[in-house]
Amino acid sequence: MKPFIIDRFEGQWAVIEYGDDVFNLPKETLPEGSKEGDVLDINIKVDEDATRARKERIQRMADRLFEEG
């Protein structure tokens, strides 16, 4: 797997290199003390509970919208 590398900081954003791609992450999401050149170990997982709650909230909003119309 290609490494995620902090290239630089621009205001509240961290510019991250991932192979030939570059993207921004909010600086606040990085570990405290992160600095340019650091290699990040990023593990991403789906939050099933938050996903379900979000879908339910959206469904309630849609239900209310169409009930009023």
mmCIF file of the N, C-alpha and C atoms, coordinates in Angstrom:
data_MODEL
# 
_entry.id   MODEL 
# 
loop_
_atom_site.group_PDB 
_atom_site.id 
_atom_site.type_symbol 
_atom_site.label_atom_id 
_atom_site.label_alt_id 
_atom_site.label_comp_id 
_atom_site.label_asym_id 
_atom_site.label_entity_id 
_atom_site.label_seq_id 
_atom_site.pdbx_PDB_ins_code 
_atom_site.Cartn_x 
_atom_site.Cartn_y 
_atom_site.Cartn_z 
_atom_site.occupancy 
_atom_site.B_iso_or_equiv 
_atom_site.pdbx_formal_charge 
_atom_site.auth_seq_id 
_atom_site.auth_comp_id 
_atom_site.auth_asym_id 
_atom_site.auth_atom_id 
_atom_site.pdbx_PDB_model_num 
ATOM 1   N N  . MET A 1 1  ? 0.840   -1.177 0.000  1.00 0.00 ? 1  MET A N  1 
ATOM 2   C CA . MET A 1 1  ? 0.000   0.000  0.000  1.00 0.00 ? 1  MET A CA 1 
ATOM 3   C C  . MET A 1 1  ? 0.887   1.243  0.000  1.00 0.00 ? 1  MET A C  1 
ATOM 4   N N  . LYS A 1 2  ? 0.453   2.265  -0.728 1.00 0.00 ? 2  LYS A N  1 
ATOM 5   C CA . LYS A 1 2  ? 1.185   3.527  -0.777 1.00 0.00 ? 2  LYS A CA 1 
ATOM 6   C C  . LYS A 1 2  ? 1.043   4.245  0.562  1.00 0.00 ? 2  LYS A C  1 
ATOM 7   N N  . PRO A 1 3  ? 2.077   4.962  0.971  1.00 0.00 ? 3  PRO A N  1 
ATOM 8   C CA . PRO A 1 3  ? 1.979   5.697  2.240  1.00 0.00 ? 3  PRO A CA 1 
ATOM 9   C C  . PRO A 1 3  ? 1.230   7.017  2.079  1.00 0.00 ? 3  PRO A C  1 
ATOM 10  N N  . PHE A 1 4  ? 0.607   7.444  3.153  1.00 0.00 ? 4  PHE A N  1 
ATOM 11  C CA . PHE A 1 4  ? 0.008   8.774  3.251  1.00 0.00 ? 4  PHE A CA 1 
ATOM 12  C C  . PHE A 1 4  ? 1.050   9.662  3.918  1.00 0.00 ? 4  PHE A C  1 
ATOM 13  N N  . ILE A 1 5  ? 1.473   10.711 3.247  1.00 0.00 ? 5  ILE A N  1 
ATOM 14  C CA . ILE A 1 5  ? 2.550   11.561 3.757  1.00 0.00 ? 5  ILE A CA 1 
ATOM 15  C C  . ILE A 1 5  ? 2.054   12.995 3.873  1.00 0.00 ? 5  ILE A C  1 
ATOM 16  N N  . ILE A 1 6  ? 2.337   13.629 5.015  1.00 0.00 ? 6  ILE A N  1 
ATOM 17  C CA . ILE A 1 6  ? 1.988   15.034 5.176  1.00 0.00 ? 6  ILE A CA 1 
ATOM 18  C C  . ILE A 1 6  ? 3.003   15.848 4.377  1.00 0.00 ? 6  ILE A C  1 
ATOM 19  N N  . ASP A 1 7  ? 2.535   16.486 3.322  1.00 0.00 ? 7  ASP A N  1 
ATOM 20  C CA . ASP A 1 7  ? 3.410   17.308 2.487  1.00 0.00 ? 7  ASP A CA 1 
ATOM 21  C C  . ASP A 1 7  ? 3.646   18.670 3.130  1.00 0.00 ? 7  ASP A C  1 
ATOM 22  N N  . ARG A 1 8  ? 2.532   19.303 3.551  1.00 0.00 ? 8  ARG A N  1 
ATOM 23  C CA . ARG A 1 8  ? 2.630   20.634 4.136  1.00 0.00 ? 8  ARG A CA 1 
ATOM 24  C C  . ARG A 1 8  ? 1.294   20.986 4.800  1.00 0.00 ? 8  ARG A C  1 
ATOM 25  N N  . PHE A 1 9  ? 1.321   22.117 5.480  1.00 0.00 ? 9  PHE A N  1 
ATOM 26  C CA . PHE A 1 9  ? 0.110   22.652 6.088  1.00 0.00 ? 9  PHE A CA 1 
ATOM 27  C C  . PHE A 1 9  ? -0.232  23.972 5.407  1.00 0.00 ? 9  PHE A C  1 
ATOM 28  N N  . GLU A 1 10 ? -1.517  24.164 5.140  1.00 0.00 ? 10 GLU A N  1 
ATOM 29  C CA . GLU A 1 10 ? -2.020  25.414 4.570  1.00 0.00 ? 10 GLU A CA 1 
ATOM 30  C C  . GLU A 1 10 ? -3.203  25.851 5.417  1.00 0.00 ? 10 GLU A C  1 
ATOM 31  N N  . GLY A 1 11 ? -2.959  26.781 6.307  1.00 0.00 ? 11 GLY A N  1 
ATOM 32  C CA . GLY A 1 11 ? -4.014  27.230 7.224  1.00 0.00 ? 11 GLY A CA 1 
ATOM 33  C C  . GLY A 1 11 ? -4.468  26.073 8.085  1.00 0.00 ? 11 GLY A C  1 
ATOM 34  N N  . GLN A 1 12 ? -5.748  25.788 8.050  1.00 0.00 ? 12 GLN A N  1 
ATOM 35  C CA . GLN A 1 12 ? -6.311  24.714 8.864  1.00 0.00 ? 12 GLN A CA 1 
ATOM 36  C C  . GLN A 1 12 ? -6.309  23.367 8.145  1.00 0.00 ? 12 GLN A C  1 
ATOM 37  N N  . TRP A 1 13 ? -5.614  23.278 7.024  1.00 0.00 ? 13 TRP A N  1 
ATOM 38  C CA . TRP A 1 13 ? -5.592  22.058 6.217  1.00 0.00 ? 13 TRP A CA 1 
ATOM 39  C C  . TRP A 1 13 ? -4.212  21.441 6.180  1.00 0.00 ? 13 TRP A C  1 
ATOM 40  N N  . ALA A 1 14 ? -4.191  20.111 6.161  1.00 0.00 ? 14 ALA A N  1 
ATOM 41  C CA . ALA A 1 14 ? -2.963  19.352 5.928  1.00 0.00 ? 14 ALA A CA 1 
ATOM 42  C C  . ALA A 1 14 ? -3.043  18.833 4.495  1.00 0.00 ? 14 ALA A C  1 
ATOM 43  N N  . VAL A 1 15 ? -2.003  19.089 3.727  1.00 0.00 ? 15 VAL A N  1 
ATOM 44  C CA . VAL A 1 15 ? -1.948  18.601 2.356  1.00 0.00 ? 15 VAL A CA 1 
ATOM 45  C C  . VAL A 1 15 ? -1.270  17.234 2.405  1.00 0.00 ? 15 VAL A C  1 
ATOM 46  N N  . ILE A 1 16 ? -1.995  16.217 1.967  1.00 0.00 ? 16 ILE A N  1 
ATOM 47  C CA . ILE A 1 16 ? -1.546  14.830 2.076  1.00 0.00 ? 16 ILE A CA 1 
ATOM 48  C C  . ILE A 1 16 ? -1.218  14.273 0.696  1.00 0.00 ? 16 ILE A C  1 
ATOM 49  N N  . GLU A 1 17 ? -0.052  13.658 0.584  1.00 0.00 ? 17 GLU A N  1 
ATOM 50  C CA . GLU A 1 17 ? 0.325   12.956 -0.645 1.00 0.00 ? 17 GLU A CA 1 
ATOM 51  C C  . GLU A 1 17 ? -0.008  11.483 -0.473 1.00 0.00 ? 17 GLU A C  1 
ATOM 52  N N  . TYR A 1 18 ? -0.578  10.915 -1.524 1.00 0.00 ? 18 TYR A N  1 
ATOM 53  C CA . TYR A 1 18 ? -0.874  9.486  -1.555 1.00 0.00 ? 18 TYR A CA 1 
ATOM 54  C C  . TYR A 1 18 ? -0.511  9.020  -2.958 1.00 0.00 ? 18 TYR A C  1 
ATOM 55  N N  . GLY A 1 19 ? 0.708   8.542  -3.110 1.00 0.00 ? 19 GLY A N  1 
ATOM 56  C CA . GLY A 1 19 ? 1.203   8.200  -4.438 1.00 0.00 ? 19 GLY A CA 1 
ATOM 57  C C  . GLY A 1 19 ? 1.261   9.462  -5.276 1.00 0.00 ? 19 GLY A C  1 
ATOM 58  N N  . ASP A 1 20 ? 0.625   9.442  -6.446 1.00 0.00 ? 20 ASP A N  1 
ATOM 59  C CA . ASP A 1 20 ? 0.596   10.608 -7.329 1.00 0.00 ? 20 ASP A CA 1 
ATOM 60  C C  . ASP A 1 20 ? -0.553  11.557 -7.003 1.00 0.00 ? 20 ASP A C  1 
ATOM 61  N N  . ASP A 1 21 ? -1.381  11.199 -6.052 1.00 0.00 ? 21 ASP A N  1 
ATOM 62  C CA . ASP A 1 21 ? -2.541  12.018 -5.693 1.00 0.00 ? 21 ASP A CA 1 
ATOM 63  C C  . ASP A 1 21 ? -2.225  12.904 -4.493 1.00 0.00 ? 21 ASP A C  1 
ATOM 64  N N  . VAL A 1 22 ? -2.920  14.030 -4.440 1.00 0.00 ? 22 VAL A N  1 
ATOM 65  C CA . VAL A 1 22 ? -2.782  14.963 -3.323 1.00 0.00 ? 22 VAL A CA 1 
ATOM 66  C C  . VAL A 1 22 ? -4.191  15.358 -2.894 1.00 0.00 ? 22 VAL A C  1 
ATOM 67  N N  . PHE A 1 23 ? -4.432  15.388 -1.590 1.00 0.00 ? 23 PHE A N  1 
ATOM 68  C CA . PHE A 1 23 ? -5.730  15.815 -1.072 1.00 0.00 ? 23 PHE A CA 1 
ATOM 69  C C  . PHE A 1 23 ? -5.537  16.499 0.266  1.00 0.00 ? 23 PHE A C  1 
ATOM 70  N N  . ASN A 1 24 ? -6.579  17.152 0.735  1.00 0.00 ? 24 ASN A N  1 
ATOM 71  C CA . ASN A 1 24 ? -6.523  17.883 1.999  1.00 0.00 ? 24 ASN A CA 1 
ATOM 72  C C  . ASN A 1 24 ? -7.320  17.168 3.081  1.00 0.00 ? 24 ASN A C  1 
ATOM 73  N N  . LEU A 1 25 ? -6.819  17.244 4.287  1.00 0.00 ? 25 LEU A N  1 
ATOM 74  C CA . LEU A 1 25 ? -7.533  16.786 5.476  1.00 0.00 ? 25 LEU A CA 1 
ATOM 75  C C  . LEU A 1 25 ? -7.551  17.941 6.470  1.00 0.00 ? 25 LEU A C  1 
ATOM 76  N N  . PRO A 1 26 ? -8.627  18.075 7.228  1.00 0.00 ? 26 PRO A N  1 
ATOM 77  C CA . PRO A 1 26 ? -8.602  19.090 8.276  1.00 0.00 ? 26 PRO A CA 1 
ATOM 78  C C  . PRO A 1 26 ? -7.452  18.798 9.248  1.00 0.00 ? 26 PRO A C  1 
ATOM 79  N N  . LYS A 1 27 ? -6.696  19.820 9.547  1.00 0.00 ? 27 LYS A N  1 
ATOM 80  C CA . LYS A 1 27 ? -5.547  19.684 10.442 1.00 0.00 ? 27 LYS A CA 1 
ATOM 81  C C  . LYS A 1 27 ? -5.952  19.074 11.790 1.00 0.00 ? 27 LYS A C  1 
ATOM 82  N N  . GLU A 1 28 ? -7.168  19.410 12.237 1.00 0.00 ? 28 GLU A N  1 
ATOM 83  C CA . GLU A 1 28 ? -7.650  18.940 13.542 1.00 0.00 ? 28 GLU A CA 1 
ATOM 84  C C  . GLU A 1 28 ? -7.848  17.424 13.584 1.00 0.00 ? 28 GLU A C  1 
ATOM 85  N N  . THR A 1 29 ? -7.893  16.758 12.421 1.00 0.00 ? 29 THR A N  1 
ATOM 86  C CA . THR A 1 29 ? -8.090  15.305 12.411 1.00 0.00 ? 29 THR A CA 1 
ATOM 87  C C  . THR A 1 29 ? -6.788  14.535 12.573 1.00 0.00 ? 29 THR A C  1 
ATOM 88  N N  . LEU A 1 30 ? -5.669  15.236 12.499 1.00 0.00 ? 30 LEU A N  1 
ATOM 89  C CA . LEU A 1 30 ? -4.370  14.578 12.611 1.00 0.00 ? 30 LEU A CA 1 
ATOM 90  C C  . LEU A 1 30 ? -3.948  14.450 14.076 1.00 0.00 ? 30 LEU A C  1 
ATOM 91  N N  . PRO A 1 31 ? -3.094  13.473 14.356 1.00 0.00 ? 31 PRO A N  1 
ATOM 92  C CA . PRO A 1 31 ? -2.598  13.349 15.728 1.00 0.00 ? 31 PRO A CA 1 
ATOM 93  C C  . PRO A 1 31 ? -1.832  14.608 16.152 1.00 0.00 ? 31 PRO A C  1 
ATOM 94  N N  . GLU A 1 32 ? -1.930  14.945 17.416 1.00 0.00 ? 32 GLU A N  1 
ATOM 95  C CA . GLU A 1 32 ? -1.209  16.097 17.941 1.00 0.00 ? 32 GLU A CA 1 
ATOM 96  C C  . GLU A 1 32 ? 0.288   15.928 17.682 1.00 0.00 ? 32 GLU A C  1 
ATOM 97  N N  . GLY A 1 33 ? 0.917   16.983 17.256 1.00 0.00 ? 33 GLY A N  1 
ATOM 98  C CA . GLY A 1 33 ? 2.354   16.947 17.000 1.00 0.00 ? 33 GLY A CA 1 
ATOM 99  C C  . GLY A 1 33 ? 2.726   16.503 15.593 1.00 0.00 ? 33 GLY A C  1 
ATOM 100 N N  . SER A 1 34 ? 1.736   16.233 14.755 1.00 0.00 ? 34 SER A N  1 
ATOM 101 C CA . SER A 1 34 ? 2.021   15.837 13.372 1.00 0.00 ? 34 SER A CA 1 
ATOM 102 C C  . SER A 1 34 ? 2.783   16.955 12.679 1.00 0.00 ? 34 SER A C  1 
ATOM 103 N N  . LYS A 1 35 ? 3.725   16.568 11.819 1.00 0.00 ? 35 LYS A N  1 
ATOM 104 C CA . LYS A 1 35 ? 4.522   17.569 11.122 1.00 0.00 ? 35 LYS A CA 1 
ATOM 105 C C  . LYS A 1 35 ? 4.786   17.156 9.684  1.00 0.00 ? 35 LYS A C  1 
ATOM 106 N N  . GLU A 1 36 ? 5.246   18.108 8.901  1.00 0.00 ? 36 GLU A N  1 
ATOM 107 C CA . GLU A 1 36 ? 5.552   17.846 7.496  1.00 0.00 ? 36 GLU A CA 1 
ATOM 108 C C  . GLU A 1 36 ? 6.525   16.680 7.384  1.00 0.00 ? 36 GLU A C  1 
ATOM 109 N N  . GLY A 1 37 ? 6.255   15.794 6.440  1.00 0.00 ? 37 GLY A N  1 
ATOM 110 C CA . GLY A 1 37 ? 7.114   14.635 6.221  1.00 0.00 ? 37 GLY A CA 1 
ATOM 111 C C  . GLY A 1 37 ? 6.684   13.399 6.982  1.00 0.00 ? 37 GLY A C  1 
ATOM 112 N N  . ASP A 1 38 ? 5.793   13.553 7.965  1.00 0.00 ? 38 ASP A N  1 
ATOM 113 C CA . ASP A 1 38 ? 5.323   12.387 8.716  1.00 0.00 ? 38 ASP A CA 1 
ATOM 114 C C  . ASP A 1 38 ? 4.528   11.449 7.813  1.00 0.00 ? 38 ASP A C  1 
ATOM 115 N N  . VAL A 1 39 ? 4.703   10.159 8.021  1.00 0.00 ? 39 VAL A N  1 
ATOM 116 C CA . VAL A 1 39 ? 3.922   9.141  7.329  1.00 0.00 ? 39 VAL A CA 1 
ATOM 117 C C  . VAL A 1 39 ? 2.763   8.763  8.247  1.00 0.00 ? 39 VAL A C  1 
ATOM 118 N N  . LEU A 1 40 ? 1.552   8.806  7.707  1.00 0.00 ? 40 LEU A N  1 
ATOM 119 C CA . LEU A 1 40 ? 0.362   8.535  8.509  1.00 0.00 ? 40 LEU A CA 1 
ATOM 120 C C  . LEU A 1 40 ? -0.103  7.101  8.332  1.00 0.00 ? 40 LEU A C  1 
ATOM 121 N N  . ASP A 1 41 ? -0.516  6.499  9.422  1.00 0.00 ? 41 ASP A N  1 
ATOM 122 C CA . ASP A 1 41 ? -1.151  5.182  9.409  1.00 0.00 ? 41 ASP A CA 1 
ATOM 123 C C  . ASP A 1 41 ? -2.647  5.441  9.518  1.00 0.00 ? 41 ASP A C  1 
ATOM 124 N N  . ILE A 1 42 ? -3.355  5.292  8.400  1.00 0.00 ? 42 ILE A N  1 
ATOM 125 C CA . ILE A 1 42 ? -4.777  5.619  8.358  1.00 0.00 ? 42 ILE A CA 1 
ATOM 126 C C  . ILE A 1 42 ? -5.586  4.340  8.264  1.00 0.00 ? 42 ILE A C  1 
ATOM 127 N N  . ASN A 1 43 ? -6.483  4.151  9.224  1.00 0.00 ? 43 ASN A N  1 
ATOM 128 C CA . ASN A 1 43 ? -7.408  3.021  9.233  1.00 0.00 ? 43 ASN A CA 1 
ATOM 129 C C  . ASN A 1 43 ? -8.821  3.578  9.217  1.00 0.00 ? 43 ASN A C  1 
ATOM 130 N N  . ILE A 1 44 ? -9.590  3.177  8.221  1.00 0.00 ? 44 ILE A N  1 
ATOM 131 C CA . ILE A 1 44 ? -10.943 3.692  8.065  1.00 0.00 ? 44 ILE A CA 1 
ATOM 132 C C  . ILE A 1 44 ? -11.930 2.542  8.194  1.00 0.00 ? 44 ILE A C  1 
ATOM 133 N N  . LYS A 1 45 ? -12.996 2.786  8.940  1.00 0.00 ? 45 LYS A N  1 
ATOM 134 C CA . LYS A 1 45 ? -14.042 1.776  9.062  1.00 0.00 ? 45 LYS A CA 1 
ATOM 135 C C  . LYS A 1 45 ? -15.393 2.473  9.002  1.00 0.00 ? 45 LYS A C  1 
ATOM 136 N N  . VAL A 1 46 ? -16.402 1.740  8.625  1.00 0.00 ? 46 VAL A N  1 
ATOM 137 C CA . VAL A 1 46 ? -17.759 2.275  8.566  1.00 0.00 ? 46 VAL A CA 1 
ATOM 138 C C  . VAL A 1 46 ? -18.347 2.243  9.971  1.00 0.00 ? 46 VAL A C  1 
ATOM 139 N N  . ASP A 1 47 ? -18.912 3.360  10.391 1.00 0.00 ? 47 ASP A N  1 
ATOM 140 C CA . ASP A 1 47 ? -19.594 3.443  11.682 1.00 0.00 ? 47 ASP A CA 1 
ATOM 141 C C  . ASP A 1 47 ? -21.049 3.069  11.428 1.00 0.00 ? 47 ASP A C  1 
ATOM 142 N N  . GLU A 1 48 ? -21.378 1.808  11.638 1.00 0.00 ? 48 GLU A N  1 
ATOM 143 C CA . GLU A 1 48 ? -22.714 1.282  11.340 1.00 0.00 ? 48 GLU A CA 1 
ATOM 144 C C  . GLU A 1 48 ? -23.805 2.010  12.117 1.00 0.00 ? 48 GLU A C  1 
ATOM 145 N N  . ASP A 1 49 ? -23.572 2.287  13.397 1.00 0.00 ? 49 ASP A N  1 
ATOM 146 C CA . ASP A 1 49 ? -24.589 2.963  14.214 1.00 0.00 ? 49 ASP A CA 1 
ATOM 147 C C  . ASP A 1 49 ? -24.853 4.380  13.706 1.00 0.00 ? 49 ASP A C  1 
ATOM 148 N N  . ALA A 1 50 ? -23.792 5.129  13.414 1.00 0.00 ? 50 ALA A N  1 
ATOM 149 C CA . ALA A 1 50 ? -23.959 6.492  12.921 1.00 0.00 ? 50 ALA A CA 1 
ATOM 150 C C  . ALA A 1 50 ? -24.620 6.493  11.544 1.00 0.00 ? 50 ALA A C  1 
ATOM 151 N N  . THR A 1 51 ? -24.279 5.520  10.711 1.00 0.00 ? 51 THR A N  1 
ATOM 152 C CA . THR A 1 51 ? -24.891 5.415  9.385  1.00 0.00 ? 51 THR A CA 1 
ATOM 153 C C  . THR A 1 51 ? -26.382 5.156  9.501  1.00 0.00 ? 51 THR A C  1 
ATOM 154 N N  . ARG A 1 52 ? -26.756 4.235  10.366 1.00 0.00 ? 52 ARG A N  1 
ATOM 155 C CA . ARG A 1 52 ? -28.166 3.899  10.568 1.00 0.00 ? 52 ARG A CA 1 
ATOM 156 C C  . ARG A 1 52 ? -28.928 5.116  11.114 1.00 0.00 ? 52 ARG A C  1 
ATOM 157 N N  . ALA A 1 53 ? -28.353 5.796  12.093 1.00 0.00 ? 53 ALA A N  1 
ATOM 158 C CA . ALA A 1 53 ? -29.005 6.968  12.687 1.00 0.00 ? 53 ALA A CA 1 
ATOM 159 C C  . ALA A 1 53 ? -29.184 8.073  11.644 1.00 0.00 ? 53 ALA A C  1 
ATOM 160 N N  . ARG A 1 54 ? -28.191 8.262  10.794 1.00 0.00 ? 54 ARG A N  1 
ATOM 161 C CA . ARG A 1 54 ? -28.279 9.278  9.752  1.00 0.00 ? 54 ARG A CA 1 
ATOM 162 C C  . ARG A 1 54 ? -29.390 8.941  8.763  1.00 0.00 ? 54 ARG A C  1 
ATOM 163 N N  . LYS A 1 55 ? -29.455 7.684  8.337  1.00 0.00 ? 55 LYS A N  1 
ATOM 164 C CA . LYS A 1 55 ? -30.503 7.260  7.402  1.00 0.00 ? 55 LYS A CA 1 
ATOM 165 C C  . LYS A 1 55 ? -31.885 7.436  8.013  1.00 0.00 ? 55 LYS A C  1 
ATOM 166 N N  . GLU A 1 56 ? -32.015 7.108  9.292  1.00 0.00 ? 56 GLU A N  1 
ATOM 167 C CA . GLU A 1 56 ? -33.304 7.253  9.967  1.00 0.00 ? 56 GLU A CA 1 
ATOM 168 C C  . GLU A 1 56 ? -33.704 8.725  10.072 1.00 0.00 ? 56 GLU A C  1 
ATOM 169 N N  . ARG A 1 57 ? -32.744 9.592  10.385 1.00 0.00 ? 57 ARG A N  1 
ATOM 170 C CA . ARG A 1 57 ? -33.016 11.024 10.492 1.00 0.00 ? 57 ARG A CA 1 
ATOM 171 C C  . ARG A 1 57 ? -33.462 11.583 9.138  1.00 0.00 ? 57 ARG A C  1 
ATOM 172 N N  . ILE A 1 58 ? -32.773 11.185 8.075  1.00 0.00 ? 58 ILE A N  1 
ATOM 173 C CA . ILE A 1 58 ? -33.132 11.647 6.732  1.00 0.00 ? 58 ILE A CA 1 
ATOM 174 C C  . ILE A 1 58 ? -34.518 11.143 6.342  1.00 0.00 ? 58 ILE A C  1 
ATOM 175 N N  . GLN A 1 59 ? -34.824 9.903  6.689  1.00 0.00 ? 59 GLN A N  1 
ATOM 176 C CA . GLN A 1 59 ? -36.136 9.353  6.363  1.00 0.00 ? 59 GLN A CA 1 
ATOM 177 C C  . GLN A 1 59 ? -37.240 10.104 7.092  1.00 0.00 ? 59 GLN A C  1 
ATOM 178 N N  . ARG A 1 60 ? -37.024 10.445 8.370  1.00 0.00 ? 60 ARG A N  1 
ATOM 179 C CA . ARG A 1 60 ? -38.021 11.213 9.125  1.00 0.00 ? 60 ARG A CA 1 
ATOM 180 C C  . ARG A 1 60 ? -38.235 12.588 8.499  1.00 0.00 ? 60 ARG A C  1 
ATOM 181 N N  . MET A 1 61 ? -37.148 13.229 8.065  1.00 0.00 ? 61 MET A N  1 
ATOM 182 C CA . MET A 1 61 ? -37.258 14.530 7.416  1.00 0.00 ? 61 MET A CA 1 
ATOM 183 C C  . MET A 1 61 ? -38.056 14.416 6.116  1.00 0.00 ? 61 MET A C  1 
ATOM 184 N N  . ALA A 1 62 ? -37.772 13.397 5.325  1.00 0.00 ? 62 ALA A N  1 
ATOM 185 C CA . ALA A 1 62 ? -38.491 13.189 4.064  1.00 0.00 ? 62 ALA A CA 1 
ATOM 186 C C  . ALA A 1 62 ? -39.966 12.907 4.332  1.00 0.00 ? 62 ALA A C  1 
ATOM 187 N N  . ASP A 1 63 ? -40.246 12.085 5.343  1.00 0.00 ? 63 ASP A N  1 
ATOM 188 C CA . ASP A 1 63 ? -41.633 11.779 5.693  1.00 0.00 ? 63 ASP A CA 1 
ATOM 189 C C  . ASP A 1 63 ? -42.396 13.049 6.058  1.00 0.00 ? 63 ASP A C  1 
ATOM 190 N N  . ARG A 1 64 ? -41.775 13.922 6.881  1.00 0.00 ? 64 ARG A N  1 
ATOM 191 C CA . ARG A 1 64 ? -42.425 15.172 7.274  1.00 0.00 ? 64 ARG A CA 1 
ATOM 192 C C  . ARG A 1 64 ? -42.642 16.079 6.061  1.00 0.00 ? 64 ARG A C  1 
ATOM 193 N N  . LEU A 1 65 ? -41.668 16.146 5.182  1.00 0.00 ? 65 LEU A N  1 
ATOM 194 C CA . LEU A 1 65 ? -41.764 16.982 4.000  1.00 0.00 ? 65 LEU A CA 1 
ATOM 195 C C  . LEU A 1 65 ? -42.927 16.575 3.128  1.00 0.00 ? 65 LEU A C  1 
ATOM 196 N N  . PHE A 1 66 ? -43.072 15.267 2.896  1.00 0.00 ? 66 PHE A N  1 
ATOM 197 C CA . PHE A 1 66 ? -44.114 14.796 1.996  1.00 0.00 ? 66 PHE A CA 1 
ATOM 198 C C  . PHE A 1 66 ? -45.488 14.749 2.676  1.00 0.00 ? 66 PHE A C  1 
ATOM 199 N N  . GLU A 1 67 ? -45.526 14.688 4.011  1.00 0.00 ? 67 GLU A N  1 
ATOM 200 C CA . GLU A 1 67 ? -46.802 14.752 4.723  1.00 0.00 ? 67 GLU A CA 1 
ATOM 201 C C  . GLU A 1 67 ? -47.407 16.151 4.606  1.00 0.00 ? 67 GLU A C  1 
ATOM 202 N N  . GLU A 1 68 ? -46.534 17.164 4.635  1.00 0.00 ? 68 GLU A N  1 
ATOM 203 C CA . GLU A 1 68 ? -46.993 18.561 4.586  1.00 0.00 ? 68 GLU A CA 1 
ATOM 204 C C  . GLU A 1 68 ? -47.413 18.958 3.179  1.00 0.00 ? 68 GLU A C  1 
ATOM 205 N N  . GLY A 1 69 ? -46.872 18.269 2.162  1.00 0.00 ? 69 GLY A N  1 
ATOM 206 C CA . GLY A 1 69 ? -47.111 18.669 0.779  1.00 0.00 ? 69 GLY A CA 1 
ATOM 207 C C  . GLY A 1 69 ? -48.357 18.163 0.248  1.00 0.00 ? 69 GLY A C  1 
# 
